[in-house]
Amino acid sequence: MSNPYLQVLRTPHGLPMVLAAFIGRLPLSMVGLGSVLLIASETGSYGLGGAVAAAGAVTTAFAGPVIGRLADTFGQRKVLLPVLAVFVASGICFLWAVKGGWPRWTFFATAGVAGACIPPVSSMIRVRWTHLLRGSTRLPTALAMESVVDEFVFIVGPVLVTFLSTTGHSTSGVVTAFTLATVGSLLFAAQGRTEPPPGGRASSTGPSPIRCAGLRVLCVVGAAIGAILGTLEIGMVAFADQTGHKALSGVLVAGLALGSMASGIGWGTVRWEYPLRQRLSGILVALTLLTVPLLLIRDVWIMIPFVVLAGSAVSPSIISSFTLAELLVPRSALTEAFTWIGTAVGLGVAVGGSVAGKVVDAVGANAAFLVATVATAVAAAVVVLCQRLLYVPAEHAGTPALAR
């Protein structure tokens, strides 16, 4: 039987689009960490670096839906190119500000503008797959593949930027991130044959997709997933340090990503019989249960396989959320809808990481994992109680296996 991912990549013009998007989205996992390392190198303050990176993450989250709506209205290429230009210009100003010893408020201002204008290639390629494969049984596989690529980006990106920033010039990591964003976004924008047509007036004057009750439910899921990622990233580093194995903190974080990536690959190959909304509630319940052992484990070597298991439920939750959004929201507003979920994930990461850090300082690393458990339990409860809002009539689902 043919590999379903190969079938997706055989879609006309699909492979060049995927390669361009991979390059273009690498900066998502590099800019924040690269900024922290650069500022710490120049000022000696990790706290300042972390605050500046957080400012960029917040502006990324809030600007996403605005850029998404513009892309739905005018077309992806017409929006992506000017956004990229502002991103590059603000990135250059950020480098000058840090290296030139400008007032510290300029660090926040330039990082904030750059964060708001990070090219949203990840959301845009999901919309392109939806345009190319709408109604096809290959669409869930394509969306699963994009989630796997996201996981891979967040494995490779931090390693690359850390290596560049610590072994070469202090600006190497940030400069490489901005260069990759430029090259990847230009190559992606050049893929005109895969770009969906702009929605025009229907997108600009129509109601925001966030008014769709089902999408608001999916944003709750996105926020919970973000809280899990933010909590576990902080908690794992603290746990490794607390148990005297700080060098293994990267192994724990990578284990979470690898578990998520592996399950995402498998999830996209299965032909499901259960309605999508029920699959989402089921995987969220499973994710809640899989975080419970993390509260109790005290040995780092035992923790590693349980982190991989917890990660195995993350990617299917994200895949199911994006697939449901594609079915619930009018196609003229799909880019904005996807960016709303991305915004929820980003805010969840920020809030989850912040709360987890305070819990670590007050109680300890294991207690911080309770933040992830509570966040997922709340999301699972919301999805279970709001199944009616996630209902998609079979005639709108393209195939009965997608949703009911």
KARA-V491082 format. One line per field, one symbol per residue. phi: phi as a letter, one per 30 degrees, with the letter a starting at -180 (. if undefined). Layout:
phi = ???
This chain:
phi = .dddddddddeeidddddddddddceeeccdddddeddddddcicddddddddddddddddddedddddddddcjdddcdddddddeddddddddddddcidedddddddddddddceedddddddddddddbeicdddedddddddddeddedcdeddddddddcccdddedddddddddddddddddddddcdddddiddddcddddddddddddddddeddddddddddddddddddddcibedcddddddddddddddddddedcccdcdeddddddddddddeddddeddcdccddddeddddddddcdeeddeddddddddcceddbddddddddddddddddddddddddddeddbkddddddeddddddddddddddceddcdbeedcdiaeddab
